[in-house]
Amino acid sequence: MQEHNFQYYLNQKAIAAHYIELGNIQKALEHLDNAYLTPFGAQDLDLMLDLAFMYDEADYRDKAMEIFKNMAKVDPEFPTSYYGMATLYDEEEDYDKAIFYYKRTLELDPTYEAAHFFLANIYDEIKNYDKAIDHYEKTIELDPDYFYAYINLGCIYESTNQNLKAYHYFYQAYRLDRQDYMALFNLGVACRKLGQIREAIRYYEKSMQSNADYYCTYLNLALLYKEEFHDYHKSIAIYSEGIKHNSDVSVLYYNRACCYALLERYAEAFEDLKTSTALSPSLIEYMKTDDELTVLRSLPSYRNYYETE
């Protein structure tokens, strides 16, 4: 009987592997679960790990959590059991429990780089920057090519106006991938804050070439031309290009409206303003006190449209 159960367990694992190759996750789950329910599967940590991650991927998080907890019972010293629990709590934004289980993972394996990285992410999210920095730096110690550890460290330093440090970490990310739009974009941010305007323009332009759909690059580059050079025509051209790729992003229309208003092209400004506030009604309150729109607000077309809504 035991031999029969063992053969059944092996067969179910083999069938599951076949369905995984075919991309049929539901059938793979069915057969992996059959294998797991045998006495052999209930002790097979590799099978349990595959099953838990697949349940998570298929949005059966309760089942995934149950399996991770059972794994911890089978082997209390297996760090990935706790890492799996941490990731599930992390996805639910239950940060206290996620932190607890990431820490438990690291107690068992201090070299578990993903646990360091995602623990750092939580500390970053809750603005505990010292601990976030510590765990991002440990991630890099373990894996000097961990791209997003550099990006996230740079973002922390940029958000606290430590712009030289921000530049350093963004540049390290850029060295790892010179085509990545986020590294290029963030180098643009850091360079502008450091007063390196031409370098900022160069990085923003390269970021747009790398990813034409990232609206923040258009926004930042257009604002740079507006604020540094008062070149409203260039800003309008950049916003217009951004809108081609991001027709549903309200701030691109809003900021283009401001440039039109500064050029006294009020009809075009008004059309952009209507589009922007239709996309994001919260902008209506903001525009009521925007100095760049003072003249536009006095026009009959504006008053008829917004004061009768």
Residue, then its C-alpha position, 0 to 999 in steps of 0.5 A: m500500500q505504501e509503495h502504491n502511495f509513493q508511486y501515486y505521489l511521483n505520478q502526480k508530481a510528474i503530471a503537474a510538471h507537464y501541466i506547468e510546461l503547458g502553462n496550465i496552472q489550474k491543472a498543475l495545482e490540482h495534481l500538485d495538491n494531490a501529491y501534497l495530500t499523500p504522506f510523502g508530499a506532506q514532508d516534501l519541502d520542495l513540492m510544498l514550496d512550489l505549491a505555495f508559490m503557485y497558490d499565491e500566483a493564482d491568488y489563493r493566498d489563504k492556501a499558500m499561507e497554510i502551506f508555508k505554515n505547514m512547511a515551518k512545522v515540517d522543518p522549523e529551520f527552513p528559512t523560506s517558509y518564513y520568507g513566504m509568510a512574510t511576502l504574503y503579509d507584505e502583499e496585504e500591507d500587514y507590515d508588522k507581521a511581514i517584518f516579523y517573518y522577514k526578520r525570522t528568515l534572516e535569523l535563520d539565514p543572514t545571507y537571504e538577500a531577497a529578505h533584506f531587500f523586501l524588509a528594506n522596502i517595508y521600512d522605506e514605505i513606513k519612512n524608517y529610512d535608517k533601517a531601510i538604508d541598512h537592509y538595502e546596503k546589506t542587499i548590495e553586500l550580498d549581491p552587488d548587481y541588485f539593481y533596485a537596491y541602488i535605485n531605492l537607496g538613491c530615492i531615499y537620499e533624494s527624498t531627504n535632499q542628500n543629492l550627491k549620495a542620491y546621484h551616486y546610487f542612481y549612477q551605480a544602477y545606471r552602470l548595471d543597466r545603461q538603458d533602464y529608464m528609471a535609472l536615467f530618469n532618476l539621474g535626471v532628477a538628481c542632476r537638476k537638484l545639483g544644478q547640472i541642468r544640461e546633464a539633467i536634460r541629457y538623462y531625461e531625453k535618454s529616459m524618454q528614448s528608453n521608455a516613451d510611455y513614462y509620463c513623469t519624464y515628460l513632466n519633469l523635462a517640460l518643467l525644467y525648460k519652463e522654470e530654468f529657461h522660461d521656454y514655454h514653447k519647448s515645454i508645450a512641445i514636450y507636454s504634447e509629445g507626452i500626451k501622445h503616449n499618455s492621453d489619460v494623464s491629467v497633469l500633462y494637460y494641466n501643465r500645458a494649459c499653464c504654459y499656454a496661459l503664460l503665452e496668452r493662448y487662452a483658448e488652448a489653455f482653456e481646452d487643456l484645463k477642461t480635459s485635465t479637470a475631467l480626468s482629475p476633478s481634484l485639480i479644480e480646487y488647485m486651479k482656483t488659486d494657481d497664479e499662472l491661471t489668474v487671467l484665464r479665470s477671469l474670462p467668461s468662458y472659464r466662469n461660464y464653464y466652472e461656475t455653473e457646474 
